[in-house]
Amino acid sequence: MARELYELGEMPPLGEVPRRMYAGVIRRERYGPPERSMQVETVEVPEVGRGQVLIMVMAAGINYNGVWAGLGTPADVIADRQRAGDPHDFHIAGSEGAGVVWAVGEGVKQLRVGDHVIVGGVAWDESAPDIRLGVDPTASRSQRAWGYELNFGSFAQFTVADEYQCHRKPPHLTWEEAGCFLGGGSTSYRMLTGWYPNTVRPGDPVLVWGGAGGLGSMAIQLTRYFGGIPVAVVSDDDKFDYCKRLGAQGVINRNNFDHWGRLPDPDDSVAYREWLSGVREFGRACWDALGERRSPSIVLEHPGRATLPTSVYVCDRAGMVVTCAGTSGYDGTIDLRFLWMFQKRLQGSHAANVRQTAAVIDLVAGGHVDPCLSLTLPFTDIGRAHQIVYEGKQPPGNVAVLVNSPEPGLRDIP
């Protein structure tokens, strides 16, 4: 008979599923900063449905989905699911991770118990009408962010994922390396390659906001791999060397400028002239960092409110500003004249499809892209790990927590 509960780092016999598990649990009454909102509790192990696998999580990556879930804004994910009929009054975040297939549901054909996998952070209904008509699954009306809009993410001893979300773990990666890079890696891969004809080509300048962060670290490397010329924007001179080691041609400290935020009212001529002076100065800094007077063909956006007006301005003619988030605020503003007069493109991008996700993993497996793991914490520090990201105090690169892996550096089940 299976045990009721295994301690963190204690390995059950392969395939034995306990009734309960430890998890980083968010509850509505705790919404707020991550150190308060995300607490380790025990809950029941989720059931496996058709086409799904149960994964014993070895390590998981930290990204902003967990922060947003814990804050309860911009969406109350628990209330949203309960309105749709979900009975659970808690949320387990975690939109990326790596682990071992522990059980398989009906219809699973590509995976077996014992397989080592990395889990992608987006799910959809493969039988949805729009997908059957040829829509990219990430644009399907059925698409949901795993570990954010969907419950039972990677911040638990066990999680449930659809079979197509799971990809083979490169054997040379440790669990924490495998669990930390896919969110930023697959997202930036899609941003750079998924929006024809605005795809990165040899010689293209690419401006990368948050160059020392998880997404930025991946984007710099991918831009270089495809022959582009990345210019990184960071918040501290101490991050310059890090970005240049990854391949950035030049680096800009955004704190050398003060024009950030929402666009001034154009009727306020004084404020607008001040903003225009600041944004032009930033544009010249982009040229200096690149080493020539060329504007970025692609701008990788995600801060939103603070930076979107600048991104649209400095983007090259017929270039693209592609955005995947709004970490400084979702109510971004732009001067449309710079968009239509110079035929620029403002493109939303979200996560990645199976092909794009697999491509990033292959690049990491081949040594072309480094996972950029910078900090690994124990699972009991799950709230603190998110607090560090929330406050912007994480070291450059990606952050991970160990879950069932008892120590850093392991590549297999101990």
Secondary structure, DSSP 8 states (H G I E B T S, - for coil): ---S---TT----TT---SEEEEEEE-GGG-SSHHHHEEEEEEE-----TTEEEEEEEEEE--HHHHHHHHT-S--HHHHHHHTT-----EE--S-EEEEEEEE-TT--S--TT-EEEE-SEE--TT-HHHHTT--GGGSTT-EEBTTTBSS-SSBSEEEEEGGGEEE--TTS-HHHHHHSHHHHHHHHHHHHSSTTS---TT-EEEEETTTSHHHHHHHHHHHHTT-EEEEEES-GGGHHHHHHHT-SEEEEGGG----SS---TT-HHHHHHHHHHHHHHHHHHHHHHTSS---SEEEE-S-TTTHHHHHHHS-TT-EEEE---TT-S-----HHHHHTTT-EEEE--S--HHHHHHHHHHHHTTSS---EEEEE-GGGHHHHHHHHHTT-S-SSEEEEESS-SSTT--S--
